[in-house]
Amino acid sequence: MPACPTLTTERLTLRPFRAEDLDPLFAIMASDEVRAALHVPDDFTRTQTWGSLTSLAGLWELLGLGQWALEERGSGRFVGRAGLYWRPEPEWPGVEVGWMLDPGAWGLGYATEAGARSVRYGFEELGEDVLHSVILPGNTRSEAVAARLGFTPWEERVLPHFPSAAHCIWRLDRGTWDERVNEG
Ligand SMILES: CC(C)(COP(=O)(O)OP(=O)(O)OC[C@H]1O[C@@H](n2cnc3c(N)ncnc32)[C@H](O)[C@@H]1OP(=O)(O)O)[C@@H](O)C(=O)NCCC(=O)NCCS
């Protein structure tokens, strides 16, 4: 199983999570903007964030895929997470590409930059034929990232981890991605 690699993009380092990411990650999860976008309950705790962090790190151990901690290359600042994800449920569409940034780092293109590297990792390193992004309709910033990366809305589905509303499953297949990459 490949361990989580450290990768670089123009402005970001994508690196494995560390225990000391807990507090910056909790600060992001506790922000009003992220709570609203992800419907995080107001009483979501630091300990629950630890559960998320260890689960994200553990996915690499179990499946050889997962999300990265994102650091700004210039400052070393922890700005969020992005990468691949999977859940063991029949309703889950397959390997997903996802992103979450500190609101202080919104509007800089970091999610698109990390998302593009994650998509490349999914097709080239993991050998996936299709990638997905699972987004609640109305999360316009996330929809815009998916669209910029070439994903298109495919179908709406109620997923077990969020039964109160349907998510939209966005899709990008390898052939479409190859064409986009070759067009430059
Ligand atoms: C979804 C989320 C990651 C998107 O963040 P974002 O900053 O809007 O997206 P990007 O990092 O791709 O930045 C795009 C913006 O940066 C601008 N930008 C500036 N420099 C740029 C560059 N070099 N390259 C690309 N875009 C750039 C773009 O024009 C765009 O601006 P706009 O917001 O005015 O349209 C963020 O809103 C978030 O963390 N939301 C909460 C968590 C969440 O909902 N996750 C998704 C669950 S499905």
The ligand as an ORCA input file, in Angstrom:
! r2SCAN-3c Opt
* xyz 0 1
  C     -14.885     24.900     -1.313
  C     -13.690     25.785     -1.009
  C     -12.461     24.906     -0.752
  C     -13.445     26.689     -2.227
  O     -12.486     27.673     -1.903
  P     -12.199     28.849     -2.961
  O     -11.163     29.717     -2.391
  O     -13.477     29.456     -3.396
  O     -11.649     28.050     -4.232
  P     -10.220     28.180     -4.899
  O      -9.183     27.995     -3.858
  O     -10.186     27.335     -6.084
  O     -10.189     29.743     -5.288
  C     -10.977     30.234     -6.342
  C     -11.025     31.739     -6.253
  O      -9.684     32.233     -6.205
  C      -9.467     33.141     -7.313
  N      -8.038     33.041     -7.679
  C      -7.099     33.938     -7.308
  N      -5.911     33.531     -7.733
  C      -6.095     32.373     -8.384
  C      -5.216     31.475     -9.046
  N      -3.894     31.713     -9.125
  N      -5.727     30.343     -9.589
  C      -7.055     30.100     -9.522
  N      -7.938     30.922     -8.902
  C      -7.458     32.041     -8.328
  C     -10.472     32.685     -8.338
  O     -10.743     33.697     -9.261
  C     -11.661     32.382     -7.461
  O     -12.204     33.611     -7.033
  P     -13.761     33.846     -6.674
  O     -13.939     33.241     -5.320
  O     -13.896     35.307     -6.665
  O     -14.540     33.151     -7.748
  C     -13.950     26.665      0.242
  O     -15.035     27.492     -0.018
  C     -14.221     25.830      1.487
  O     -13.306     25.390      2.175
  N     -15.532     25.629      1.806
  C     -15.904     24.897      3.003
  C     -15.610     23.421      2.880
  C     -16.353     22.840      1.701
  O     -17.475     23.231      1.397
  N     -15.731     21.835      1.043
  C     -16.335     21.178     -0.078
  C     -17.313     20.159      0.354
  S     -18.133     19.453     -1.043
*
